[in-house]
Amino acid sequence: MFSERIKQLREEVGLTLEELAERLDTYKSTLSRYENELRAPDIDFVVKLALYFKVSIDWLVGNTDNRYLSLVHMQQVPEFKEEANRFIEVAQLAYESGLSADDLERIIRVIISTKNRGV
């Protein structure tokens, strides 16, 4: 499962093996071996990959179909703590404002559309 997931993540962001290897400070051949199930990664690499792609380790190794870290888990990871806290603040503000999940989705879609048009 790990081999499929690492390849999936790499392809989703449009990185070559060489580009991802450079970003993760490893070798292209090492990543190739992981993707082709010729070598199993050590736990340090699994953690590094999960942090880089912001996915859960359990998802990477096939223990769950839940791909992303929960905000509670993100708060415990120093690299994500600030971002997680900001999401929680925004959710609290939305709740206090009486905005529904549908309202928030519409607002986010407008912002993304505006950003994509370069406005």
Backbone as JSON Lines, residues from 0, in Angstrom:
{"i":0,"aa":"M","n":[0.83,-1.2,0.0],"ca":[0.0,0.0,0.0],"c":[0.87,1.26,0.0]}
{"i":1,"aa":"F","n":[1.96,1.27,0.78],"ca":[2.83,2.44,0.84],"c":[3.33,2.8,-0.55]}
{"i":2,"aa":"S","n":[3.71,1.8,-1.31],"ca":[4.25,2.06,-2.65],"c":[3.23,2.77,-3.53]}
{"i":3,"aa":"E","n":[1.98,2.35,-3.45],"ca":[0.92,2.99,-4.23],"c":[0.67,4.42,-3.78]}
{"i":4,"aa":"R","n":[0.69,4.61,-2.48],"ca":[0.38,5.93,-1.94],"c":[1.47,6.95,-2.23]}
{"i":5,"aa":"I","n":[2.72,6.56,-2.12],"ca":[3.8,7.5,-2.4],"c":[3.76,7.92,-3.87]}
{"i":6,"aa":"K","n":[3.5,6.98,-4.74],"ca":[3.42,7.3,-6.17],"c":[2.21,8.19,-6.45]}
{"i":7,"aa":"Q","n":[1.1,7.88,-5.82],"ca":[-0.11,8.68,-5.98],"c":[0.14,10.13,-5.57]}
{"i":8,"aa":"L","n":[0.74,10.33,-4.41],"ca":[1.02,11.68,-3.93],"c":[1.96,12.42,-4.87]}
{"i":9,"aa":"R","n":[2.99,11.75,-5.28],"ca":[3.98,12.36,-6.16],"c":[3.33,12.8,-7.47]}
{"i":10,"aa":"E","n":[2.52,11.92,-8.04],"ca":[1.88,12.23,-9.32],"c":[0.81,13.31,-9.19]}
{"i":11,"aa":"E","n":[0.11,13.34,-8.06],"ca":[-0.93,14.36,-7.85],"c":[-0.35,15.77,-7.88]}
{"i":12,"aa":"V","n":[0.86,15.93,-7.38],"ca":[1.47,17.27,-7.37],"c":[2.39,17.48,-8.57]}
{"i":13,"aa":"G","n":[2.48,16.47,-9.44],"ca":[3.24,16.61,-10.67],"c":[4.75,16.62,-10.49]}
{"i":14,"aa":"L","n":[5.24,15.85,-9.52],"ca":[6.69,15.77,-9.3],"c":[7.26,14.51,-9.92]}
{"i":15,"aa":"T","n":[8.46,14.62,-10.44],"ca":[9.19,13.44,-10.89],"c":[9.83,12.8,-9.67]}
{"i":16,"aa":"L","n":[10.32,11.58,-9.83],"ca":[11.06,10.93,-8.76],"c":[12.25,11.8,-8.33]}
{"i":17,"aa":"E","n":[12.94,12.34,-9.31],"ca":[14.11,13.16,-9.01],"c":[13.75,14.42,-8.22]}
{"i":18,"aa":"E","n":[12.67,15.08,-8.6],"ca":[12.24,16.29,-7.9],"c":[11.83,16.0,-6.46]}
{"i":19,"aa":"L","n":[11.06,14.92,-6.27],"ca":[10.65,14.57,-4.92],"c":[11.86,14.15,-4.08]}
{"i":20,"aa":"A","n":[12.75,13.41,-4.66],"ca":[13.96,12.99,-3.94],"c":[14.73,14.2,-3.45]}
{"i":21,"aa":"E","n":[14.86,15.19,-4.3],"ca":[15.59,16.41,-3.92],"c":[14.89,17.12,-2.76]}
{"i":22,"aa":"R","n":[13.58,17.2,-2.82],"ca":[12.81,17.89,-1.77],"c":[12.84,17.14,-0.44]}
{"i":23,"aa":"L","n":[12.99,15.82,-0.51],"ca":[13.01,15.02,0.71],"c":[14.42,14.63,1.14]}
{"i":24,"aa":"D","n":[15.4,15.15,0.42],"ca":[16.81,14.9,0.74],"c":[17.11,13.4,0.73]}
{"i":25,"aa":"T","n":[16.74,12.76,-0.36],"ca":[17.03,11.35,-0.54],"c":[17.43,11.13,-2.0]}
{"i":26,"aa":"Y","n":[17.53,9.89,-2.4],"ca":[17.93,9.56,-3.77],"c":[16.74,9.12,-4.61]}
{"i":27,"aa":"K","n":[16.81,9.45,-5.9],"ca":[15.79,9.01,-6.85],"c":[15.66,7.49,-6.83]}
{"i":28,"aa":"S","n":[16.79,6.79,-6.78],"ca":[16.77,5.33,-6.79],"c":[16.07,4.77,-5.54]}
{"i":29,"aa":"T","n":[16.23,5.46,-4.42],"ca":[15.57,5.02,-3.19],"c":[14.07,5.13,-3.33]}
{"i":30,"aa":"L","n":[13.61,6.28,-3.84],"ca":[12.16,6.46,-4.05],"c":[11.62,5.45,-5.04]}
{"i":31,"aa":"S","n":[12.37,5.19,-6.09],"ca":[11.96,4.21,-7.08],"c":[11.79,2.83,-6.44]}
{"i":32,"aa":"R","n":[12.7,2.48,-5.58],"ca":[12.6,1.18,-4.89],"c":[11.38,1.13,-3.98]}
{"i":33,"aa":"Y","n":[11.06,2.25,-3.31],"ca":[9.85,2.3,-2.49],"c":[8.61,2.11,-3.36]}
{"i":34,"aa":"E","n":[8.55,2.85,-4.48],"ca":[7.38,2.78,-5.35],"c":[7.21,1.41,-6.0]}
{"i":35,"aa":"N","n":[8.29,0.72,-6.2],"ca":[8.23,-0.59,-6.85],"c":[8.3,-1.75,-5.85]}
{"i":36,"aa":"E","n":[8.13,-1.44,-4.58],"ca":[8.12,-2.43,-3.5],"c":[9.39,-3.27,-3.44]}
{"i":37,"aa":"L","n":[10.5,-2.66,-3.79],"ca":[11.79,-3.35,-3.72],"c":[12.51,-3.04,-2.42]}
{"i":38,"aa":"R","n":[11.99,-2.07,-1.7],"ca":[12.6,-1.66,-0.45],"c":[11.53,-1.06,0.44]}
{"i":39,"aa":"A","n":[11.6,-1.32,1.73],"ca":[10.67,-0.74,2.69],"c":[11.33,0.48,3.35]}
{"i":40,"aa":"P","n":[10.58,1.56,3.51],"ca":[11.16,2.75,4.13],"c":[11.3,2.58,5.64]}
{"i":41,"aa":"D","n":[12.23,3.34,6.22],"ca":[12.3,3.35,7.68],"c":[11.28,4.37,8.2]}
{"i":42,"aa":"I","n":[11.03,4.34,9.47],"ca":[9.98,5.18,10.06],"c":[10.3,6.66,9.9]}
{"i":43,"aa":"D","n":[11.57,7.03,9.94],"ca":[11.94,8.44,9.77],"c":[11.52,8.96,8.4]}
{"i":44,"aa":"F","n":[11.68,8.15,7.38],"ca":[11.28,8.57,6.05],"c":[9.76,8.65,5.94]}
{"i":45,"aa":"V","n":[9.05,7.71,6.52],"ca":[7.59,7.72,6.49],"c":[7.07,9.01,7.14]}
{"i":46,"aa":"V","n":[7.66,9.37,8.27],"ca":[7.27,10.61,8.96],"c":[7.57,11.82,8.08]}
{"i":47,"aa":"K","n":[8.75,11.86,7.49],"ca":[9.14,12.97,6.63],"c":[8.17,13.11,5.45]}
{"i":48,"aa":"L","n":[7.8,12.0,4.84],"ca":[6.87,12.02,3.72],"c":[5.48,12.5,4.16]}
{"i":49,"aa":"A","n":[5.02,12.01,5.29],"ca":[3.71,12.43,5.8],"c":[3.69,13.93,6.07]}
{"i":50,"aa":"L","n":[4.75,14.44,6.67],"ca":[4.83,15.87,6.95],"c":[4.88,16.68,5.66]}
{"i":51,"aa":"Y","n":[5.65,16.22,4.7],"ca":[5.78,16.94,3.44],"c":[4.43,17.06,2.73]}
{"i":52,"aa":"F","n":[3.69,15.97,2.66],"ca":[2.41,15.97,1.94],"c":[1.21,16.28,2.85]}
{"i":53,"aa":"K","n":[1.46,16.44,4.14],"ca":[0.4,16.75,5.11],"c":[-0.69,15.67,5.1]}
{"i":54,"aa":"V","n":[-0.26,14.43,5.16],"ca":[-1.18,13.3,5.23],"c":[-0.84,12.49,6.48]}
{"i":55,"aa":"S","n":[-1.75,11.63,6.87],"ca":[-1.51,10.81,8.05],"c":[-0.61,9.62,7.72]}
{"i":56,"aa":"I","n":[0.17,9.24,8.68],"ca":[1.02,8.06,8.52],"c":[0.15,6.82,8.34]}
{"i":57,"aa":"D","n":[-0.93,6.74,9.08],"ca":[-1.84,5.59,8.95],"c":[-2.35,5.46,7.51]}
{"i":58,"aa":"W","n":[-2.66,6.57,6.86],"ca":[-3.11,6.52,5.48],"c":[-1.98,6.06,4.57]}
{"i":59,"aa":"L","n":[-0.78,6.61,4.79],"ca":[0.36,6.25,3.94],"c":[0.63,4.75,3.93]}
{"i":60,"aa":"V","n":[0.5,4.13,5.08],"ca":[0.83,2.7,5.17],"c":[-0.39,1.79,4.99]}
{"i":61,"aa":"G","n":[-1.55,2.4,4.69],"ca":[-2.73,1.61,4.38],"c":[-3.57,1.17,5.55]}
{"i":62,"aa":"N","n":[-3.39,1.79,6.71],"ca":[-4.19,1.41,7.88],"c":[-5.55,2.08,7.91]}
{"i":63,"aa":"T","n":[-5.74,3.11,7.09],"ca":[-7.01,3.83,7.06],"c":[-7.21,4.45,5.69]}
{"i":64,"aa":"D","n":[-8.45,4.75,5.39],"ca":[-8.76,5.48,4.16],"c":[-8.85,6.98,4.43]}
{"i":65,"aa":"N","n":[-8.7,7.37,5.7],"ca":[-8.72,8.78,6.09],"c":[-7.35,9.39,5.8]}
{"i":66,"aa":"R","n":[-7.27,10.13,4.73],"ca":[-6.0,10.62,4.22],"c":[-5.34,11.7,5.07]}
{"i":67,"aa":"Y","n":[-6.13,12.6,5.57],"ca":[-5.57,13.79,6.2],"c":[-5.51,13.71,7.72]}
{"i":68,"aa":"L","n":[-4.58,14.46,8.24],"ca":[-4.45,14.6,9.68],"c":[-5.64,15.39,10.21]}
{"i":69,"aa":"S","n":[-6.12,15.04,11.38],"ca":[-7.16,15.85,11.99],"c":[-6.51,17.12,12.54]}
{"i":70,"aa":"L","n":[-7.31,18.13,12.78],"ca":[-6.77,19.37,13.35],"c":[-6.14,19.12,14.71]}
{"i":71,"aa":"V","n":[-6.73,18.2,15.47],"ca":[-6.16,17.88,16.78],"c":[-4.76,17.31,16.62]}
{"i":72,"aa":"H","n":[-4.58,16.42,15.66],"ca":[-3.25,15.86,15.41],"c":[-2.31,16.92,14.86]}
{"i":73,"aa":"M","n":[-2.83,17.78,13.98],"ca":[-1.98,18.83,13.41],"c":[-1.46,19.78,14.49]}
{"i":74,"aa":"Q","n":[-2.29,20.03,15.5],"ca":[-1.85,20.92,16.59],"c":[-0.66,20.34,17.34]}
{"i":75,"aa":"Q","n":[-0.48,19.05,17.29],"ca":[0.6,18.41,18.03],"c":[1.89,18.31,17.21]}
{"i":76,"aa":"V","n":[1.82,18.68,15.93],"ca":[3.0,18.64,15.07],"c":[3.51,20.07,14.94]}
{"i":77,"aa":"P","n":[4.71,20.35,15.44],"ca":[5.21,21.73,15.43],"c":[5.09,22.44,14.08]}
{"i":78,"aa":"E","n":[5.35,21.73,12.99],"ca":[5.3,22.34,11.66],"c":[3.89,22.79,11.26]}
{"i":79,"aa":"F","n":[2.86,22.21,11.87],"ca":[1.47,22.51,11.5],"c":[0.68,23.21,12.58]}
{"i":80,"aa":"K","n":[1.26,23.39,13.75],"ca":[0.51,23.91,14.9],"c":[-0.14,25.26,14.59]}
{"i":81,"aa":"E","n":[0.62,26.18,14.04],"ca":[0.09,27.51,13.75],"c":[-1.06,27.45,12.75]}
{"i":82,"aa":"E","n":[-0.88,26.66,11.69],"ca":[-1.91,26.52,10.67],"c":[-3.18,25.88,11.25]}
{"i":83,"aa":"A","n":[-3.02,24.86,12.06],"ca":[-4.17,24.19,12.67],"c":[-4.92,25.14,13.59]}
{"i":84,"aa":"N","n":[-4.18,25.89,14.39],"ca":[-4.82,26.84,15.29],"c":[-5.6,27.9,14.51]}
{"i":85,"aa":"R","n":[-5.06,28.32,13.37],"ca":[-5.75,29.32,12.55],"c":[-7.05,28.74,11.97]}
{"i":86,"aa":"F","n":[-7.02,27.5,11.53],"ca":[-8.24,26.86,11.04],"c":[-9.3,26.79,12.13]}
{"i":87,"aa":"I","n":[-8.88,26.48,13.32],"ca":[-9.81,26.39,14.45],"c":[-10.4,27.77,14.76]}
{"i":88,"aa":"E","n":[-9.58,28.81,14.71],"ca":[-10.06,30.17,14.94],"c":[-11.1,30.57,13.89]}
{"i":89,"aa":"V","n":[-10.82,30.24,12.64],"ca":[-11.75,30.58,11.55],"c":[-13.06,29.8,11.72]}
{"i":90,"aa":"A","n":[-12.97,28.54,12.09],"ca":[-14.18,27.73,12.31],"c":[-15.0,28.31,13.46]}
{"i":91,"aa":"Q","n":[-14.33,28.73,14.51],"ca":[-15.02,29.32,15.65],"c":[-15.72,30.62,15.24]}
{"i":92,"aa":"L","n":[-15.04,31.45,14.46],"ca":[-15.62,32.69,13.97],"c":[-16.85,32.41,13.1]}
{"i":93,"aa":"A","n":[-16.75,31.43,12.23],"ca":[-17.88,31.06,11.37],"c":[-19.05,30.58,12.22]}
{"i":94,"aa":"Y","n":[-18.77,29.76,13.23],"ca":[-19.82,29.25,14.11],"c":[-20.51,30.4,14.85]}
{"i":95,"aa":"E","n":[-19.7,31.3,15.39],"ca":[-20.24,32.42,16.15],"c":[-21.03,33.38,15.26]}
{"i":96,"aa":"S","n":[-20.71,33.42,13.99],"ca":[-21.39,34.3,13.03],"c":[-22.68,33.68,12.51]}
{"i":97,"aa":"G","n":[-22.9,32.42,12.85],"ca":[-24.11,31.73,12.4],"c":[-24.02,31.22,10.97]}
{"i":98,"aa":"L","n":[-22.82,31.15,10.42],"ca":[-22.65,30.64,9.07],"c":[-22.75,29.12,9.06]}
{"i":99,"aa":"S","n":[-23.45,28.6,8.1],"ca":[-23.56,27.15,7.96],"c":[-22.38,26.62,7.15]}
{"i":100,"aa":"A","n":[-22.22,25.33,7.12],"ca":[-21.17,24.71,6.31],"c":[-21.39,25.06,4.83]}
{"i":101,"aa":"D","n":[-22.66,25.11,4.4],"ca":[-22.96,25.48,3.02],"c":[-22.55,26.93,2.74]}
{"i":102,"aa":"D","n":[-22.8,27.82,3.71],"ca":[-22.38,29.21,3.55],"c":[-20.87,29.3,3.39]}
{"i":103,"aa":"L","n":[-20.15,28.6,4.23],"ca":[-18.69,28.61,4.17],"c":[-18.19,28.06,2.85]}
{"i":104,"aa":"E","n":[-18.81,26.99,2.38],"ca":[-18.39,26.4,1.11],"c":[-18.59,27.4,-0.03]}
{"i":105,"aa":"R","n":[-19.73,28.1,-0.05],"ca":[-19.98,29.1,-1.09],"c":[-18.94,30.22,-1.02]}
{"i":106,"aa":"I","n":[-18.64,30.69,0.18],"ca":[-17.66,31.77,0.35],"c":[-16.29,31.32,-0.16]}
{"i":107,"aa":"I","n":[-15.91,30.12,0.2],"ca":[-14.6,29.6,-0.22],"c":[-14.55,29.46,-1.73]}
{"i":108,"aa":"R","n":[-15.63,28.98,-2.34],"ca":[-15.66,28.83,-3.8],"c":[-15.52,30.19,-4.5]}
{"i":109,"aa":"V","n":[-16.16,31.23,-3.96],"ca":[-16.04,32.57,-4.53],"c":[-14.6,33.06,-4.42]}
{"i":110,"aa":"I","n":[-13.98,32.84,-3.27],"ca":[-12.59,33.27,-3.07],"c":[-11.67,32.54,-4.03]}
{"i":111,"aa":"I","n":[-11.83,31.24,-4.16],"ca":[-10.98,30.45,-5.07],"c":[-11.17,30.91,-6.51]}
{"i":112,"aa":"S","n":[-12.42,31.13,-6.91],"ca":[-12.71,31.59,-8.26],"c":[-12.06,32.94,-8.53]}
{"i":113,"aa":"T","n":[-12.18,33.85,-7.57],"ca":[-11.58,35.18,-7.7],"c":[-10.07,35.08,-7.78]}
{"i":114,"aa":"K","n":[-9.5,34.25,-6.94],"ca":[-8.03,34.08,-6.93],"c":[-7.55,33.49,-8.25]}
{"i":115,"aa":"N","n":[-8.28,32.51,-8.77],"ca":[-7.89,31.87,-10.03],"c":[-7.97,32.83,-11.22]}
{"i":116,"aa":"R","n":[-8.87,33.81,-11.13],"ca":[-8.99,34.8,-12.21],"c":[-7.95,35.91,-12.06]}
{"i":117,"aa":"G","n":[-7.25,35.92,-10.92],"ca":[-6.21,36.93,-10.69],"c":[-6.77,38.28,-10.27]}
{"i":118,"aa":"V","n":[-7.98,38.28,-9.76],"ca":[-8.62,39.54,-9.33],"c":[-8.08,39.97,-7.99]}
